[in-house]
Amino acid sequence: MKCSLCQNSQVQSIESKSSGAPAWHCAECDFIFKDSSVHLDFLEQKKRYDFHKNSEDNQGYMQSLLALVEPLAQRISFSGMAALDWGCGPGPVLAKILAERGARAQIYDPIYAPDLSEGSQFDLVTSTEVIEHWLDPRREIEKLLRHVKKGGIWAGTTQMHQGPGHFNTWWYPRDQTHFSFYSERSLWWIAKNWDLQVLEIQSPLFLFQKLN
C-alpha cells in the first residue's frame, strides 16, 4: 500500500470510529485516506451531491464561502482578475460572489460543469470544500495547477485533521463522499512538492501562490 498523495509506503492502517470506514495514515506527509473498499463510483457520488444544499439561501454554506473570500480580499484585488471556481457543485454561488467583486469568474465541476478549455489559465483558482472529495489527490492537484498562471493563486478550504487519534472520533469522515484528509503538515508538503509559496495555512483555509 502506498500513500495516494506522496506515494510513500510508510502507511499504517487506522479506523474512523465515527464513520466505521477503514483508512490509512502516511507517516511521511501526514495524509489520511479512506481504503478503496469504501470508495463510491461516479453515480453514487453524484446521488449524494445532488442532496447538498449549496445555494445562496443556505446561510452556513454562504459563511463557508466567505471564510475563503474575506481573507483573500485582504491580500488581492479581484477587479479584472480571471478566476475559476473549481468544484463549484450544482450552483455557481462563489463565482457570483467573485464577479460581484470585479472578477471575471468561470466555473468548473467534473459533474455539474465539466466543460473547461484544456489550455485555459487563471489568476485565481478556488476550491472550497473540494479536496477532501478527491480519490486521487496527486492527479487532481496536477490537473488543477495546470489552470493556474505562474504567479497565480490557488485558494481553498478543507477541514484539517490533527493526527490519527483525532481522526478516530472526528465527524468529518462520516460524509461518505469525503475520501482524503489533510493536516497542516500535509498542505505544507503539497506546497513544497509542487513549488508553491505558502501564503496561509490555518484550518480550514489554505492559500498558495504558484511560483513556476
Backbone torsions as a table, in degrees:
resi	resn	phi	psi	omega
1	MET	NA	131.9	177.2
2	LYS	-118.6	151.5	176.1
3	CYS	-63.5	132.1	-178.6
4	SER	-77.1	-6.2	175.2
5	LEU	-98.7	-57.1	-173.4
6	CYS	-103.0	-7.0	178.4
7	GLN	71.4	10.3	177.8
8	ASN	-75.6	148.7	-178.8
9	SER	-92.3	2.0	179.5
10	GLN	-83.4	66.6	179.5
11	VAL	-114.8	144.7	-178.0
12	GLN	-123.5	138.1	179.8
13	SER	-70.7	131.8	175.8
14	ILE	-135.8	174.3	179.1
15	GLU	-140.8	146.8	174.4
16	SER	-98.4	111.5	177.3
17	LYS	-64.2	-31.4	-177.3
18	SER	-69.5	-30.3	-178.2
19	SER	-111.1	-20.5	-176.0
20	GLY	76.2	6.0	-176.0
21	ALA	-90.6	133.4	173.2
22	PRO	-69.3	146.8	-177.1
23	ALA	-148.8	175.0	-177.8
24	TRP	-132.5	141.0	177.9
25	HIS	-117.3	132.1	-179.6
26	CYS	-97.5	125.0	179.6
27	ALA	-72.0	-25.0	-175.9
28	GLU	-74.9	-50.5	-174.4
29	CYS	-115.5	1.0	176.6
30	ASP	67.5	17.4	178.8
31	PHE	-80.4	142.8	175.7
32	ILE	-121.1	134.2	-179.9
33	PHE	-139.5	141.8	179.1
34	LYS	-69.8	148.9	177.9
35	ASP	-63.7	146.7	-177.5
36	SER	-61.8	-18.2	179.9
37	SER	-65.3	-19.2	-179.7
38	VAL	-110.0	8.5	176.3
39	HIS	-67.1	148.8	178.0
40	LEU	-104.2	146.6	175.8
41	ASP	-78.6	174.5	-174.0
42	PHE	-55.3	-47.2	-176.4
43	LEU	-67.1	-37.9	178.1
44	GLU	-66.7	-39.9	176.9
45	GLN	-62.2	-47.2	-179.0
46	LYS	-60.3	-39.8	179.9
47	LYS	-57.3	-40.1	179.9
48	ARG	-75.9	-39.2	178.8
49	TYR	-64.5	-30.9	-180.0
50	ASP	-62.5	-20.9	179.4
51	PHE	-88.5	-10.7	178.7
52	HIS	-66.8	134.2	-178.6
53	LYS	-100.4	67.0	-177.7
54	ASN	-92.8	79.9	-178.0
55	SER	-136.4	168.9	179.0
56	GLU	-64.9	-19.6	-179.9
57	ASP	-80.4	-12.8	-179.1
58	ASN	-90.8	103.9	-174.4
59	GLN	-62.7	-40.3	179.7
60	GLY	-63.1	-40.1	178.7
61	TYR	-66.3	-42.7	178.7
62	MET	-61.4	-39.8	178.5
63	GLN	-64.6	-36.5	179.0
64	SER	-66.9	-33.5	177.1
65	LEU	-71.8	-41.4	179.5
66	LEU	-67.9	-23.8	175.6
67	ALA	-63.9	-21.3	174.0
68	LEU	-94.9	-45.4	-172.6
69	VAL	-65.7	-43.8	-173.1
70	GLU	-66.7	-47.7	176.0
71	PRO	-66.5	-29.8	177.6
72	LEU	-68.0	-38.9	-179.6
73	ALA	-65.3	-21.8	176.8
74	GLN	-75.0	-15.9	-176.9
75	ARG	-106.3	-32.2	-174.1
76	ILE	-136.2	162.1	171.4
77	SER	-99.6	132.0	179.6
78	PHE	-80.6	-13.2	-173.4
79	SER	-60.0	120.9	178.3
80	GLY	75.7	-0.2	-176.1
81	MET	-76.3	137.7	172.7
82	ALA	-83.2	115.7	-173.9
83	ALA	-125.1	147.6	178.0
84	LEU	-132.1	125.9	173.5
85	ASP	-93.3	108.7	-174.9
86	TRP	-90.5	120.0	-177.3
87	GLY	81.3	44.9	-172.3
88	CYS	-70.1	-18.6	-175.2
89	GLY	77.8	-164.7	-174.3
90	PRO	-73.4	-11.5	-178.7
91	GLY	-132.1	138.3	-177.2
92	PRO	-84.9	51.9	-172.2
93	VAL	-68.4	-48.0	-179.0
94	LEU	-65.6	-40.1	177.8
95	ALA	-59.0	-37.5	178.3
96	LYS	-66.1	-41.7	178.1
97	ILE	-61.8	-44.4	-179.9
98	LEU	-65.2	-39.8	178.9
99	ALA	-64.3	-38.4	178.2
100	GLU	-64.0	-22.9	178.5
101	ARG	-97.3	9.6	171.7
102	GLY	106.0	-3.1	-178.6
103	ALA	-79.7	154.9	169.6
104	ARG	-94.5	93.1	-166.6
105	ALA	-100.8	137.2	174.2
106	GLN	-123.7	170.2	-179.9
107	ILE	-127.0	153.0	172.2
108	TYR	-145.6	137.4	173.2
109	ASP	-153.5	131.4	-176.8
110	PRO	-62.5	-20.1	179.5
111	ILE	-102.2	-50.4	-169.0
112	TYR	-98.2	-21.6	-179.4
113	ALA	-147.6	67.9	-169.4
114	PRO	-79.2	-7.1	-176.6
115	ASP	-82.8	115.8	178.6
116	LEU	-148.4	125.2	-179.3
117	SER	-61.1	133.6	-174.0
118	GLU	-56.9	-41.0	-175.2
119	GLY	-95.8	6.9	-176.9
120	SER	-70.2	140.6	178.1
121	GLN	-132.9	154.5	-171.8
122	PHE	-135.4	153.6	175.3
123	ASP	-71.6	-29.2	-177.1
124	LEU	-141.0	129.1	170.2
125	VAL	-121.7	125.6	179.7
126	THR	-107.8	150.3	175.8
127	SER	-147.6	89.4	-177.4
128	THR	-90.8	119.7	-179.6
129	GLU	52.0	51.2	-177.0
130	VAL	-117.4	-46.0	-167.2
131	ILE	-68.2	-18.6	176.5
132	GLU	-72.5	-16.2	179.9
133	HIS	-87.3	-7.8	-174.3
134	TRP	-75.9	129.3	174.6
135	LEU	-80.3	-32.7	-179.4
136	ASP	-126.9	80.2	-172.1
137	PRO	-61.4	-34.3	-179.3
138	ARG	-61.6	-48.6	179.3
139	ARG	-64.0	-40.5	-177.2
140	GLU	-69.3	-37.9	176.9
141	ILE	-61.4	-47.0	-179.6
142	GLU	-62.2	-39.2	178.5
143	LYS	-64.3	-47.1	-179.6
144	LEU	-62.1	-45.9	-174.3
145	LEU	-67.4	-21.3	175.0
146	ARG	-63.7	-19.6	-178.7
147	HIS	-101.3	7.7	175.9
148	VAL	-103.6	126.3	177.8
149	LYS	-65.3	156.2	170.1
150	LYS	-58.7	128.0	-175.3
151	GLY	86.3	-5.9	-180.0
152	GLY	-78.5	172.7	-174.0
153	ILE	-112.4	135.3	165.5
154	TRP	-109.7	116.1	-177.2
155	ALA	-120.8	127.5	-177.9
156	GLY	-147.7	172.0	173.6
157	THR	-134.4	145.9	170.5
158	THR	-163.1	147.2	175.2
159	GLN	-72.7	132.7	-173.9
160	MET	-105.3	134.2	-179.7
161	HIS	-79.1	164.5	-178.3
162	GLN	-119.4	28.4	178.2
163	GLY	114.4	167.3	-177.1
164	PRO	-58.3	-36.7	179.0
165	GLY	-63.0	-42.2	177.3
166	HIS	-66.1	-40.2	-178.3
167	PHE	-61.3	-32.9	-174.9
168	ASN	-56.8	-37.1	-177.1
169	THR	-115.8	6.3	-176.0
170	TRP	-69.1	144.4	-179.4
171	TRP	-76.2	-25.7	-170.0
172	TYR	-59.9	-39.3	180.0
173	PRO	-69.3	-9.8	-178.7
174	ARG	-64.4	-27.8	176.0
175	ASP	-68.5	119.6	-175.2
176	GLN	-68.4	-12.4	176.8
177	THR	-96.5	3.0	174.8
178	HIS	-94.4	114.8	-176.1
179	PHE	-115.9	-23.3	-171.3
180	SER	-126.1	133.0	-172.6
181	PHE	-133.2	128.8	-171.6
182	TYR	-118.2	145.9	168.4
183	SER	-102.7	176.5	174.1
184	GLU	-60.0	-37.5	179.2
185	ARG	-64.6	-37.3	176.6
186	SER	-59.8	-41.7	-177.9
187	LEU	-72.4	-34.4	172.2
188	TRP	-63.3	-38.3	177.9
189	TRP	-62.5	-42.8	177.3
190	ILE	-59.2	-46.8	-179.4
191	ALA	-58.7	-45.1	-178.4
192	LYS	-64.8	-41.4	-172.4
193	ASN	-85.9	-13.1	174.7
194	TRP	-116.2	19.0	174.1
195	ASP	55.7	54.0	178.8
196	LEU	-114.9	140.0	173.6
197	GLN	-87.9	129.5	178.7
198	VAL	-79.7	119.3	173.2
199	LEU	-92.5	-35.7	177.0
200	GLU	-166.1	137.0	168.3
201	ILE	-136.7	107.7	177.6
202	GLN	-155.8	111.8	-172.7
203	SER	-47.1	129.4	8.3
204	PRO	-95.7	7.7	-168.8
205	LEU	-95.6	139.4	165.9
206	PHE	-136.8	138.6	178.8
207	LEU	-129.7	122.0	179.3
208	PHE	-121.5	148.2	169.9
209	GLN	-115.7	130.6	-178.3
210	LYS	-79.0	122.9	-175.0
211	LEU	-87.5	-31.8	-177.6
212	ASN	-135.2	NA	NA
